[in-house]
Amino acid sequence: MSSPLSSKSGAIVLLIASIAGLAVALYAYFTPLTGVTGTLGALVAIVACFILAVMALLLMQVKARGASITLRVLILLGLAGTFFAAMLLHQWWICVAMVVGLIGLILDLFRPAHYARPTHS
């Protein structure tokens, strides 16, 4: 039987990647001479990374199959959108964080399912 930590390892990787992306986006937004200081694009990247972190926390807690599928699709869209925004902002470390987040999402896809299945008699 798998431990609770190993079944959540993909979501943990996603959470760490989202927090790392958030830290880099905050640095880019507030530090002078980064090229995106105070821009709307950097602010959107901050908000997107924060939302991704919240969704990673929700993904750890959700048990229903439909809810986890919905969260995974939304997380995938968030990762792709944030990656694209980071490319436009030339913030390559955010791009790296989003790729690591994608790896975490893929790991989460292969976690053991604990869904209640109806028994047929």
Secondary structure, DSSP 8 states (H G I E B T S, - for coil): ---HHHHTHHHHHHHHHHHHHHHHHHHHHHSTTSS-TT-HHHHHHHHHHHHHHHHHHHHHH---HHHHHHHHHHHHHHHHHHHHHHHHHT-HHHHHHHHHHHHHHHHHHTS----------
